[in-house]
Structure formats: C-alpha cells, structure tokens
Amino acid sequence: MTTNAFTILHVEDDPNDVLLFQRALTKSASHTILQAVTDGDQAVRYLAGLDQFQDREKFPLPHLVLLDLKMPRKSGMEVLAWIRSQPQLKKLIVVIFTSSKHDEDVTRAYDLGANSYLVKPVGFEALQEMIKSIIHYWGHLNQISGP
C-alpha cells in the first residue's frame, strides 16, 4: 500500500455508480487509493476497523469519505451523524456525493457536519472533471490539522 497515496472511501449502493466512479478516478488521478463499500453499515464498520476491515494496511483510514445519502441499512445522514460523534473521526473530511438537490438534504447535511455537498454530475467527462477537482482541492490545496 502506498503511504503517500490519497485514500478515498466511496460509500455508494448503486454498483453502476461505483464502477463509473472507479473508471473516472483511474483516468483522473494517480496516487489515489479507492476503497468502496455498498451501504451505511459497511461504512461504519470500515471506519471503526471492525470485522473484515480490521487490517489497516489493507483498509486504511481514508483522507476523504464520499458519502451517498440514499442507501440501505443506514442512510448517509445516519453515517454522517455517527462519524461526527466519534472523537477520532471528528476531523475526517466528509463530502456528500448524491443525486439529491433538495434544500432540506443540503441543510441537514451541513448541520450534521458535512464538509461539502456535491450533486453527482451527468456524464462521464463531467464526473472526471469533478473527481479531479475533489482530489485537487481536498488532497492538495486544503490544509488540515493533526489528529
């Protein structure tokens, strides 16, 4: 596992969206590790290092979580609330990455502590550009403090 790599945890239940994101990331960014989970419960287990996610070499804590809102088991809002309730994860960058443009979803996400709220773009090229922007901003320009 590359230690200088920027690690993203992509929390998305639609396998087509996961595949499209993986392809766009491969074409857009080097030195980026993508970990993907398919529901909110898996996201919590991954971030807590439970069950199959105990090995932090194989499943490193991410630098950034891309979190869909509408998911089975635990919604994105529930995962976000859980993340912000964990002292060791309070500074983790969480970007909501969803299809919802509803004002109430945007407001609630920010109230729960989201760092950013992005609406999934339509089209592969637009997705590639968004991924480049996300990685450039959060991985290179943004300054974070220590744990």
C-alpha positions, 0 to 999 in steps of 0.5 A: 500500500502506498503511504503517500497515496490519497485514500478515498472511501466511496460509500455508494449502493448503486454498483453502476455508480461505483464502477463509473466512479472507479473508471473516472478516478483511474483516468483522473488521478494517480496516487489515489487509493479507492476503497468502496463499500455498498451501504451505511453499515459497511461504512461504519464498520470500515471506519471503526476497523471492525470485522473484515476491515480490521487490517489497516494496511489493507483498509486504511483510514481514508483522507476523504469519505464520499458519502451517498445519502440514499442507501440501505441499512443506514442512510448517509445522514445516519453515517454522517451523524455517527462519524461526527460523534466519534472523537477520532473521526471528528476531523475526517473530511466528509463530502456528500456525493448524491443525486439529491438537490433538495434544500432540506438534504443540503441543510441537514447535511451541513448541520450534521457536519458535512464538509461539502455537498456535491450533486453527482454530475451527468456524464462521464467527462463531467464526473472526471472533471469533478473527481479531479477537482475533489482530489485537487482541492481536498488532497492538495490545496486544503490544509488540515490539522493533526489528529 
